[in-house]
Amino acid sequence: LPVEQVSWEDCIKFCEELTKREHASGALPSGWKYTLPTEAQWEYACRAGTNTKYSFGDSESGLGTHAWYYDNSGNETHSVGGKKANPWGLLDMHGNVYEWCLDWYDSGFYKSGLQVDPVNTGSDLYRVFRGGCIYNSAVDLRSAYRYYDTPGNRISYVGFRLAMIPTK
């Protein structure tokens, strides 16, 4: 089952500890680290080269084969990988549990026009999560949909996905 009921703060601590352990064992090359994906990275991975509402097209009719959500979840999370992957082979990008992102939430952040790999490093009250969950309807599972909560809150339908990035 997906990891859930973890706060944004828990996820950051996990990434830091995993990076430390993987460096010590030699499994993670020097100059790399684990972290949460930015919103832009998360959406890029979810879309997998598409410009549609969902990674599989614009029709909600494909959700049943790609996502666990309100219409088919029974309000319970399901094993990871039980639905079809997106075009890049990534599983569960839509539904099952939301996934924390690195960014702070700002409702107007993306309204400022085209940006290349933006990250909202400003401080606010909330952190972003993406992807939708078992309690959501189809509109909340769109690739572009975003939601938020306080970084210390643990929520039963929010988990995380790792990103491996170069250190600066």
Secondary structure, DSSP 8 states (H G I E B T S, - for coil): ----S--HHHHHHHHHHHHHHHHHHTSS-TTEEEE---HHHHHHHHHTT--SSBTTBS-GGGHHHH-B-TTTSTTS---TT-S---TTS---SSBSSEEEEEEE--TTGGGG---SS----S--S-EEEES--TT--GGGGSTT-EEEE-TT---TTEE---EEEE--
